[in-house]
Amino acid sequence: MMQFSLFRRRSGGIPGMVLGVVGVVALLAVLFFFARASVGGGKGIIFFFGNGCPHCEIVEKYFADNRVEEKVMFEKKEVYYNKKNQREMAAHAKTCGLPTDNIGVPFLWTGSGCLIGDKDIIDFFQKKL
């Protein structure tokens, strides 16, 4: 007697199972990436600094002394040695109507506006705490 079924059961064995696990991990990685991007990427607060910049060091000391990074979500991006970060900072400066040929650090993108200089940036974070 012949059996007929609408659903065919596949047996992929171990290679099929590995492929399934890899697929699930890849899906979770993509979801994590997009969730993280929507929280902090592009629209979030970004602190642009330069290694060796004395005014940036004042802001960094404020961050450390007040544990700001534990209390406020923001990104930190170095611009002296990173061209991609320089271009991103220039794009934010342009959004704020600032000249892009001579932007100084420390520079803060607030998510909707720009702040330049240690005092203004520290004031911004004091209000966030």
Long-range contacts (C-beta under 8 A, 24 or more apart in sequence): 39-73, 40-73, 40-74, 40-75, 43-111, 44-73, 44-74, 44-75, 44-111, 45-72, 45-73, 45-74, 45-75, 45-108, 45-109, 45-110, 45-111, 46-74, 46-75, 46-76, 46-77, 46-88, 46-92, 46-108, 46-109, 47-74, 47-75, 47-76, 47-77, 47-106, 47-107, 47-108, 47-121, 48-77, 48-78, 48-79, 48-85, 48-88, 48-89, 48-105, 48-106, 48-107, 48-108, 48-109, 49-76, 49-77, 49-78, 49-79, 49-105, 49-106, 49-107, 50-78, 50-79, 50-80, 50-105, 51-78, 51-80, 51-81, 52-80, 53-80, 53-105, 53-106, 55-105, 55-106, 55-117, 55-118, 56-105, 56-106, 56-118, 58-118, 58-122, 59-106, 59-118, 59-121, 59-122, 62-118, 62-122, 62-125, 63-125, 66-125, 66-129, 68-125, 68-128, 68-129, 71-128, 71-129, 72-125, 72-128, 72-129, 79-105, 79-107
